[in-house]
């Protein structure tokens, strides 16, 4: 906005039909910036991929709730391996 980065997404292609979003950051002073950067990013991918993996929410309920608004196909079960 006016030459200043307000939000960005960092992602990579996992395979031919899945992209993994590693980082999505936005300036909270701009209401709707997170939603806007996600919408614009996913619009660019339309038809190119089938799945978007938004990684884990680290137990943060607000992140989990936000991710739920994207209507996930499924959640992947996490496992902890102890040695």
C-alpha distances in whole Angstrom, upper triangle without the diagonal:
4,5,5,6,6,9,12,16,19,22,25,27,31,33,33,32,30,26,26,23,23,20,17,15,12,11,14,12,10,13,13,11,14,15,12,12,16,16,14,16,20,19,19,22,24,28,28,28,30,29,26,28,25,28,29,28,30,32,29,30,26,25,28,27,24,25,28,26,25,29,30,33,35,35,36,39,38,41,42,45,47,49
4,6,9,10,13,15,19,22,25,28,30,33,36,36,35,33,30,29,26,26,23,20,18,15,14,17,15,13,16,17,14,18,19,16,16,20,20,18,20,23,22,22,25,27,31,30,31,34,33,30,31,29,31,33,32,34,35,32,33,30,29,32,31,28,29,32,30,29,33,34,37,39,38,40,42,42,45,45,48,50,52
4,7,9,12,14,17,19,23,25,28,31,34,34,33,32,28,27,24,24,21,19,17,15,14,17,16,15,18,18,15,18,20,17,16,20,20,18,19,22,22,21,24,27,30,29,30,33,32,29,30,28,30,32,31,33,35,32,33,30,28,32,32,28,29,32,30,29,33,34,37,38,38,39,41,41,43,44,46,48,50
4,6,9,11,15,17,21,24,27,30,33,33,32,30,26,26,22,22,18,16,14,12,11,14,13,12,15,16,13,15,18,15,14,18,19,17,18,21,22,21,24,26,30,29,29,32,30,27,28,25,27,29,28,29,31,29,30,27,25,29,29,25,26,30,28,27,31,32,35,36,35,36,39,38,40,41,43,45,47
4,6,8,11,14,17,20,23,26,29,30,29,26,23,22,18,18,15,13,10,9,9,12,12,11,14,14,11,12,15,13,11,14,16,14,15,18,19,18,21,23,27,26,26,28,27,23,24,21,23,25,24,26,28,26,27,24,22,25,26,22,23,26,25,24,28,28,31,32,31,32,35,34,37,37,39,41,43
4,7,11,14,17,21,24,26,29,30,28,26,22,21,18,17,14,11,8,6,5,9,9,8,11,11,7,9,12,10,9,12,14,13,14,17,18,18,20,23,26,26,26,27,26,22,23,20,22,23,22,24,26,23,24,21,19,23,22,19,20,23,22,22,25,26,29,30,29,31,33,32,35,36,38,40,43
4,7,10,14,17,20,23,25,26,25,22,19,17,14,14,10,8,5,4,6,9,11,9,11,10,6,7,10,8,6,9,12,11,11,14,16,16,17,20,23,23,22,24,22,19,19,16,18,20,19,21,23,20,22,19,17,20,20,16,17,21,19,19,22,23,26,27,26,27,30,29,32,33,35,37,40
4,7,10,14,17,19,22,23,22,19,16,14,11,11,8,6,6,7,10,12,15,13,15,13,9,9,11,10,6,9,11,10,9,12,14,14,15,18,21,20,20,21,20,16,16,14,16,18,18,20,23,21,22,19,17,20,20,17,17,20,19,18,22,21,24,25,24,25,28,27,30,31,33,35,38
4,6,10,13,15,18,19,18,15,12,10,7,8,6,4,7,9,12,15,17,16,17,15,11,9,11,11,7,8,11,10,7,10,13,12,13,16,19,17,16,18,16,13,13,11,13,15,16,18,21,19,21,19,15,18,19,16,15,18,18,16,19,19,21,22,21,22,25,24,27,28,30,33,35
4,7,11,13,16,18,17,14,10,9,6,6,5,6,9,12,15,18,20,19,20,18,15,13,15,15,11,11,14,13,10,12,15,14,13,17,19,17,16,18,16,12,12,11,12,15,16,18,21,20,22,20,17,19,21,18,16,20,20,18,21,20,22,22,21,21,24,23,25,26,28,30,32
4,7,9,12,14,13,10,7,5,4,5,7,9,12,15,18,21,23,22,23,20,17,15,16,16,13,11,14,13,10,11,14,13,11,15,17,14,13,15,13,10,9,9,10,14,16,18,21,21,22,21,17,19,21,18,16,19,19,17,19,18,19,19,19,18,21,21,23,25,26,29,31
4,6,9,11,11,9,6,5,7,8,10,12,16,19,22,24,27,26,26,24,21,19,19,19,16,14,17,16,12,13,16,14,12,15,16,13,12,14,12,10,10,11,12,15,18,20,23,23,25,24,20,21,23,21,18,21,22,19,21,19,19,20,19,18,21,21,23,25,26,29,31
4,6,7,8,6,4,6,9,11,14,15,19,22,25,27,30,28,29,26,23,21,21,21,18,16,18,17,13,13,16,14,11,14,14,11,9,11,10,9,10,12,13,17,20,22,25,25,27,26,22,22,25,22,19,22,22,19,21,18,18,19,19,18,21,21,23,25,26,30,31
4,7,8,5,5,6,10,11,15,17,20,24,27,29,32,31,31,28,26,23,23,23,20,18,20,20,16,15,18,17,14,16,16,13,10,11,10,10,9,12,12,15,19,21,23,24,26,26,22,22,24,22,19,21,23,19,20,17,17,17,17,15,18,18,20,22,23,27,28
4,6,5,7,9,13,15,18,20,24,27,30,32,35,33,33,30,28,25,25,25,23,20,21,21,18,16,19,17,14,16,15,11,9,10,10,11,11,15,15,18,22,24,26,27,29,29,25,24,27,25,21,23,24,21,21,18,17,18,18,17,20,20,22,25,25,29,31
4,6,8,12,15,17,20,22,25,28,32,33,36,34,34,30,29,26,25,25,23,20,21,21,17,16,17,16,12,14,12,9,7,9,10,12,13,16,18,21,24,27,29,30,31,30,27,26,28,26,23,24,25,21,21,19,18,19,20,19,22,23,25,28,29,32,34
4,7,10,13,16,19,20,24,26,30,31,34,32,31,28,26,24,23,23,21,18,18,19,16,13,15,14,11,11,10,7,4,5,6,9,11,14,16,19,22,25,27,27,28,28,24,23,25,23,19,21,21,17,18,15,14,15,17,17,20,22,24,27,28,32,34
4,7,10,13,16,17,20,23,27,28,31,29,29,25,24,21,20,21,19,16,17,17,14,12,15,14,10,12,12,9,6,6,5,6,7,10,12,15,18,21,23,24,25,24,21,20,22,20,16,18,19,15,16,13,13,13,14,14,17,19,21,24,26,29,31
4,7,10,12,13,17,20,24,25,28,26,26,23,21,18,18,18,16,13,15,15,11,10,13,12,9,12,12,10,7,8,6,5,6,8,10,14,17,19,22,22,23,22,19,19,21,18,15,18,18,15,16,14,14,15,15,15,18,19,22,24,26,29,31
4,6,9,11,15,18,22,23,26,25,25,22,20,17,17,18,15,13,15,16,12,12,15,15,12,15,16,14,11,12,9,6,5,6,7,11,13,16,19,19,20,20,16,16,19,17,14,16,17,14,16,14,15,15,14,13,16,16,19,21,23,26,28
4,6,7,11,14,18,19,22,21,21,19,16,13,14,15,12,10,13,14,10,11,14,14,12,15,17,15,13,14,11,7,6,5,7,10,12,14,17,17,18,17,14,15,17,14,12,15,16,13,16,14,16,16,15,15,18,18,20,22,24,27,29
4,7,10,14,17,19,22,21,22,20,17,14,16,17,14,12,16,16,13,14,18,17,16,19,21,18,16,17,14,11,9,7,7,9,11,13,16,16,18,17,14,15,18,15,13,17,18,16,19,17,19,18,16,16,18,17,19,20,22,25,27
4,6,10,13,15,18,18,19,17,14,11,14,15,11,11,15,15,12,14,17,17,16,19,22,20,18,19,16,13,11,9,9,11,12,13,16,15,17,16,13,15,17,14,13,17,18,16,19,18,20,20,18,19,21,20,22,23,25,27,30
4,7,11,12,15,14,15,13,10,8,10,11,8,8,12,12,10,12,15,15,16,18,21,20,18,19,17,13,12,9,11,12,12,14,17,15,17,14,11,14,15,12,12,16,15,14,18,17,20,20,19,20,22,21,24,25,28,30,33
4,7,9,12,12,13,12,9,7,10,11,9,10,13,13,12,15,17,18,18,21,24,23,22,23,20,17,16,13,14,15,14,16,18,16,17,15,12,16,17,13,14,18,17,17,20,20,23,24,22,23,25,24,27,27,30,32,34
4,6,9,8,10,9,6,5,9,9,8,10,13,13,13,16,18,18,20,22,25,25,24,25,23,19,19,15,17,18,16,18,20,17,18,15,14,17,17,14,15,19,18,18,21,22,25,26,25,26,28,27,30,31,33,35,38
4,5,6,8,9,7,8,11,11,11,13,16,16,16,19,21,21,23,25,29,28,27,28,26,23,22,19,21,21,19,21,22,19,20,17,16,19,19,16,18,21,20,21,24,25,28,29,28,29,31,30,33,33,36,38,40
4,5,6,8,7,8,11,12,12,14,16,17,18,20,22,23,25,26,30,30,29,29,27,23,23,19,21,21,18,20,21,17,18,14,14,18,17,15,17,20,19,20,23,24,28,28,27,29,31,30,33,33,36,38,40
4,6,9,8,11,13,13,14,17,18,19,20,22,24,25,27,28,32,32,31,32,30,26,26,23,25,25,22,24,24,21,21,18,18,21,20,18,20,23,21,23,26,28,31,32,31,33,34,33,36,37,40,41,44
4,6,6,9,11,10,11,14,15,16,17,20,20,22,24,25,29,29,29,30,28,25,25,22,24,24,22,24,25,22,22,18,18,21,20,17,19,22,20,21,24,26,29,30,30,32,34,33,37,37,40,42,45
4,6,8,9,9,12,13,14,15,17,19,20,22,24,25,28,29,28,29,27,24,24,21,23,24,21,24,24,20,20,16,16,19,17,15,17,19,17,18,22,24,27,29,28,30,33,32,36,37,40,42,45
4,6,5,6,9,10,10,12,14,15,16,18,20,21,25,25,25,25,23,20,21,18,21,22,20,22,23,19,19,15,15,17,16,12,15,17,14,15,19,21,24,25,25,28,30,30,34,35,38,40,43
4,5,5,6,9,10,10,12,14,15,17,19,20,24,24,23,24,22,19,20,17,20,21,19,22,23,19,20,16,15,18,17,13,15,18,16,16,20,21,24,26,25,27,30,30,33,34,37,39,42
4,5,5,6,9,10,11,12,14,16,17,18,22,22,21,21,19,16,16,13,16,17,15,18,19,16,16,13,12,14,14,10,12,14,13,13,17,18,21,22,22,24,26,26,29,30,33,36,39
4,6,5,6,9,10,11,12,14,16,16,20,20,20,20,18,15,16,14,17,18,17,20,21,18,17,14,13,15,13,10,11,13,10,11,14,16,19,21,21,23,26,26,30,32,35,37,40
4,5,5,6,8,10,10,12,14,15,19,20,20,20,19,16,18,16,19,21,20,23,24,21,21,18,16,18,17,13,14,16,14,13,17,19,22,24,24,26,29,29,33,34,37,40,43
4,6,5,6,9,10,11,13,14,18,18,18,19,18,14,16,14,17,19,18,21,23,21,21,18,16,18,18,14,14,17,15,14,17,18,21,23,23,24,27,27,31,32,35,38,40
4,6,5,6,8,10,11,12,16,16,15,16,14,11,13,11,14,16,16,19,21,19,19,16,14,15,15,11,11,14,12,10,14,15,17,19,19,21,24,25,28,30,33,35,38
4,5,5,6,9,10,10,14,15,15,15,15,12,15,13,17,19,19,23,24,22,21,19,17,18,17,13,13,15,12,10,14,15,18,20,21,23,26,27,31,33,36,39,41
4,6,5,6,9,10,14,14,15,16,16,14,16,15,19,21,21,25,26,24,24,22,19,21,20,17,16,18,16,14,17,18,21,23,24,25,29,29,33,35,37,40,43
4,5,5,7,9,13,12,12,14,13,11,13,13,16,19,19,23,25,23,24,21,18,20,20,16,15,18,16,14,17,17,19,21,22,23,26,27,30,32,34,37,40
4,5,5,6,10,10,10,11,11,9,12,12,15,18,19,23,24,23,23,21,18,19,19,15,14,16,14,11,14,14,16,18,19,21,24,25,29,31,34,37,39
4,5,5,9,10,11,13,13,12,15,16,19,22,23,26,28,26,26,24,21,22,22,18,17,19,16,13,16,17,18,21,23,24,28,29,33,35,37,41,43
4,6,9,9,10,13,14,13,16,16,20,23,24,27,29,28,28,26,23,24,24,21,19,21,19,16,19,19,20,23,24,25,29,30,33,35,37,40,43
4,6,5,6,9,10,10,13,14,18,21,22,26,28,27,27,25,22,23,23,20,18,20,18,15,17,17,17,20,21,22,26,27,30,32,35,38,40
4,6,7,9,11,11,15,16,20,23,24,28,29,28,28,26,24,23,23,21,19,20,18,15,16,16,17,20,22,23,27,28,32,34,37,40,42
4,6,7,10,12,16,18,21,24,26,29,31,31,30,29,26,26,26,23,21,22,20,17,18,17,17,20,22,23,27,29,32,35,37,40,43
4,7,10,11,14,17,19,23,25,28,30,30,30,29,26,26,26,24,21,22,21,18,19,18,17,20,22,22,26,28,30,33,35,38,40
4,6,8,11,14,16,20,22,25,27,27,27,27,23,23,24,21,18,20,19,15,16,15,14,16,18,19,22,24,27,29,31,35,37
4,7,10,13,16,19,21,24,26,26,26,25,22,21,22,20,17,17,17,14,14,12,11,13,15,16,20,22,25,28,30,34,36
4,6,10,12,15,17,20,22,22,22,22,19,18,19,17,14,15,15,11,12,9,9,10,12,13,17,18,22,25,27,30,33
4,6,9,12,14,18,19,19,20,19,16,15,16,14,11,13,13,10,11,9,10,11,12,13,16,17,21,23,26,29,32
4,6,9,11,14,16,17,18,17,14,13,15,14,10,12,14,11,12,9,10,10,10,10,13,14,17,20,22,25,28
4,7,8,12,14,14,15,14,10,10,13,11,8,11,12,10,12,10,12,12,10,11,14,14,17,19,22,25,28
4,7,9,12,12,14,14,11,10,14,13,10,13,15,13,14,12,14,12,10,10,12,11,14,16,19,22,24
4,6,8,9,11,12,9,8,12,12,10,12,15,14,15,12,15,12,9,9,10,9,12,14,17,19,23
4,5,6,8,9,6,6,9,10,8,11,13,14,15,13,16,14,11,12,13,11,14,16,19,21,24
4,6,9,10,8,9,12,13,12,14,17,17,19,17,19,17,13,13,13,11,13,13,17,18,22
4,6,9,8,7,11,12,12,13,16,17,18,17,19,17,13,14,13,12,14,14,18,19,23
4,6,5,6,9,10,11,12,15,16,18,17,20,18,15,16,16,15,17,18,21,23,26
4,5,5,6,9,10,10,13,15,16,16,19,17,15,17,17,16,19,20,24,25,29
4,5,5,6,9,10,11,14,15,16,19,18,16,19,19,19,22,23,26,28,32
4,5,5,6,9,10,12,14,13,17,16,14,16,17,17,20,21,24,26,30
4,5,5,6,9,10,11,11,14,13,11,13,14,14,18,19,23,25,29
4,5,5,7,9,10,11,15,14,13,16,17,18,21,23,27,29,33
4,5,5,8,10,11,15,15,14,17,19,19,23,25,28,30,34
4,5,6,8,8,11,11,11,13,16,16,20,22,26,28,32
4,5,5,6,10,10,10,14,16,17,21,23,27,30,33
4,5,8,12,13,13,17,19,21,24,27,30,33,37
4,6,9,11,12,15,18,20,24,26,30,33,36
4,7,9,11,14,17,19,23,26,29,32,36
4,5,7,10,13,16,20,23,26,29,32
4,7,10,13,16,20,23,26,29,32
4,7,9,13,16,19,22,26,29
4,6,9,13,16,19,22,26
4,6,10,13,16,19,22
4,7,10,13,16,20
4,7,10,13,17
4,6,10,13
4,6,10
4,7
4
